[in-house]
Amino acid sequence: MLKVSGIETFYGKIQALKNVNLVVEQGQIVTLLGANGAGKTTTMKTIAGLLKPQKGTVEFLGENITGMRPDQLVRKGIALVPEGRAILSTMTVLENLEMGAFHRNDKDIKKDIENVMQQFPILKEREDQLGGTLSGGQQQMLAIARALLSKPKLLLLDEPSMGLAPLIVADIFKMIREIKDSGTTVLLVEQNAKQALKVADYGYVMETGKIIINGEASNLLEDPRVVEAYLGKKTS
């Protein structure tokens, strides 16, 4: 579904990504792991069209989408839930959800909003509440629900568990599984390596802008390099 080949992305003269290659197969959850500053968010922004690589290509469903604008990519079926959520704080929950479907003109928008509110019941309870007054966990649910209303084929999730309480983190990862089960492919950037590898099918590990390890997620859970760097001594 997604193929990233030889991507090199810069911030000015500073090279952030160095020959990054990764593949996301349809129907999978693929996770991208690494420490702060490794290049994970830059990779997501490059895929989503927020940054343009100086070298390399991004292909989606067999089409070269390198350099396309973010709104064009949303229409093609790629949605990004950015790090920090980026909800519209002065708009209500319902208005945020409606903005997720900004590019759509079909008759199913109202039904799809009702469906995501069933999937995220707290949003139904708070549909008239301003987004900025929600808790961190509720804002993350709103950000994910808003992205789903674009009807993505590929959902990019950047640090969905950041700053959340453990019980809310468990809910978020349960939702990620449900999103996959509903037919949406997921590329997940996550610092909670253990949870990410438990939910993922395949994983990549980044360090200083490069992919240094990749493999089946179940194998990475047992890989000594991953265990030592990201999981601690116990992987259970």
C-alpha positions in Angstrom: 0.0 0.0 0.0 2.7 2.5 1.0 6.3 2.4 -0.2 8.9 4.9 1.0 12.1 4.6 -1.0 15.4 6.4 -0.3 13.8 9.4 1.4 16.2 12.2 2.5 14.5 15.2 4.1 16.2 18.3 5.4 15.4 21.3 7.7 17.4 23.9 6.0 20.9 22.5 5.8 20.3 19.9 8.6 19.6 16.5 7.2 16.8 14.8 9.3 16.2 11.7 7.2 19.0 9.6 5.6 17.9 7.1 2.9 14.8 5.9 4.7 13.1 2.9 3.3 9.9 1.4 4.6 6.8 -0.5 3.4 3.3 -0.7 4.8 1.2 -3.6 3.5 -2.6 -3.2 3.3 -4.4 -4.4 6.4 -1.4 -4.1 8.6 -0.4 -2.0 11.7 3.2 -1.0 11.1 5.0 0.8 13.9 8.0 3.1 13.7 10.0 3.3 16.9 13.0 5.4 18.1 14.1 7.9 20.6 13.3 11.6 20.6 14.9 13.2 17.6 15.4 10.0 15.7 13.3 11.2 12.7 10.0 9.5 13.3 7.8 12.6 13.1 9.8 13.9 10.1 9.0 10.6 8.4 5.3 11.0 9.0 5.3 14.6 7.9 7.1 13.7 4.7 4.6 10.9 3.9 1.7 13.3 4.7 3.0 16.0 2.4 3.9 18.5 5.1 7.6 18.2 4.2 9.1 17.6 0.8 12.0 15.3 0.5 15.1 16.4 -1.4 15.6 12.8 -2.5 13.6 9.6 -2.7 10.0 8.8 -3.4 6.7 8.0 -1.6 4.3 5.7 -3.4 0.7 5.1 -2.3 -1.4 2.4 -3.9 1.2 2.3 -6.8 1.1 6.0 -7.4 4.1 8.3 -6.9 2.7 10.9 -4.4 6.1 12.6 -3.6 5.6 16.3 -3.1 1.8 16.3 -3.3 0.0 18.8 -1.0 -1.5 17.4 2.3 -5.1 18.2 1.1 -4.5 16.2 -2.1 -3.2 13.2 0.0 -6.3 13.4 2.2 -8.5 13.0 -0.9 -6.4 10.0 -1.9 -7.0 8.3 1.4 -4.1 9.3 3.7 -5.0 10.9 7.1 -2.5 12.1 9.7 -3.2 12.4 13.5 -0.3 14.6 14.4 1.8 14.7 17.5 0.1 17.0 20.0 -3.4 16.2 18.5 -3.9 19.7 16.8 -7.6 19.7 17.5 -9.5 23.0 16.9 -9.7 24.2 20.5 -12.3 27.0 20.0 -14.7 24.7 18.0 -17.0 22.1 19.5 -16.5 18.4 19.4 -19.1 18.1 16.7 -17.6 20.9 14.6 -14.2 19.3 14.9 -15.7 16.1 13.5 -17.4 17.9 10.7 -14.0 19.4 9.7 -12.7 15.9 9.4 -15.0 15.4 6.4 -14.2 18.8 4.9 -13.4 17.3 1.5 -16.4 15.0 1.3 -19.7 15.8 -0.5 -21.4 12.5 -0.1 -24.6 11.8 1.8 -23.0 9.6 4.5 -21.3 12.2 6.5 -24.0 12.5 9.2 -24.2 8.7 9.5 -20.4 8.4 9.7 -20.3 11.1 12.5 -22.9 9.0 14.4 -20.8 5.9 13.9 -17.6 7.5 15.3 -19.6 8.8 18.2 -20.7 5.2 18.9 -17.1 4.1 18.7 -16.0 7.0 21.0 -19.0 7.4 23.4 -17.4 10.2 25.3 -17.5 12.4 22.2 -21.3 11.9 21.9 -21.6 13.0 25.6 -19.5 16.1 24.9 -20.5 17.0 21.3 -21.4 20.6 22.2 -18.2 21.1 24.4 -15.3 23.1 23.1 -12.4 20.9 22.0 -9.9 22.8 24.1 -11.8 22.0 27.3 -11.5 18.3 26.9 -9.0 16.2 28.8 -5.9 15.0 27.0 -7.3 11.5 26.4 -10.5 12.9 25.1 -8.7 15.2 22.8 -6.7 12.3 21.4 -9.9 10.4 20.8 -11.3 13.4 19.1 -8.2 13.8 16.9 -8.5 10.1 15.8 -12.2 10.3 15.2 -11.8 13.5 13.2 -9.2 11.7 11.0 -11.5 8.7 10.5 -14.2 11.0 9.1 -12.0 11.6 6.1 -12.5 7.9 5.4 -8.8 7.1 5.1 -7.3 4.0 3.6 -4.1 4.7 5.5 -4.1 6.3 9.0 -0.9 7.9 10.2 -0.8 8.1 14.1 2.0 10.1 15.6 2.6 9.5 19.3 -1.1 8.8 20.2 -0.3 7.8 23.8 2.0 10.7 24.6 1.2 12.3 28.0 -1.8 10.1 28.8 -2.6 8.1 31.9 -2.0 4.3 31.7 -5.7 3.4 31.6 -6.3 5.8 28.7 -3.2 4.5 26.9 -4.8 1.0 27.1 -8.0 2.4 25.6 -6.1 4.1 22.8 -4.3 0.9 21.8 -7.6 -1.0 21.9 -9.0 1.6 19.5 -6.0 1.2 17.2 -6.7 -2.6 17.0 -10.4 -1.8 16.2 -9.4 0.6 13.5 -7.3 -2.1 11.8 -10.1 -4.6 12.2 -12.5 -2.2 10.5 -10.2 -2.3 7.4 -8.0 0.8 7.8 -4.3 0.3 7.5 -2.2 2.0 10.2 1.3 3.5 10.4 2.0 4.1 14.1 4.8 6.3 15.6 5.1 5.5 19.3 7.5 5.9 22.1 5.7 3.2 24.1 7.6 0.5 22.3 6.2 -2.5 24.2 2.6 -1.6 23.5 3.3 -0.6 19.9 5.0 -3.9 19.1 2.2 -5.9 20.8 -0.4 -4.3 18.6 1.7 -4.1 15.4 2.3 -6.7 12.6 5.7 -5.2 11.6 8.1 -2.7 13.0 11.0 -0.4 12.1 13.4 1.2 14.5 15.0 4.6 13.7 18.2 6.1 15.0 19.6 9.5 13.9 17.4 9.6 10.7 18.1 6.1 9.6 16.2 2.8 9.8 18.6 0.5 11.8 16.3 -2.5 12.5 13.2 -3.9 11.0 11.2 -7.1 11.2 8.0 -8.8 12.4 6.8 -7.1 15.5 6.7 -10.4 17.5 10.4 -10.9 16.6 11.4 -7.3 17.6 9.8 -7.9 21.0 12.5 -10.5 21.5 15.4 -8.8 19.7 18.1 -8.1 22.2 18.9 -4.7 20.6 15.3 -3.6 20.9 14.9 -5.1 24.4 18.0 -3.3 25.7 17.3 0.1 24.1 13.5 0.4 24.3 11.9 -2.4 26.4 14.1 -2.9 29.4 15.0 -6.4 30.6 11.5 -7.7 30.7 9.3 -8.0 27.6 6.2 -9.7 29.0 
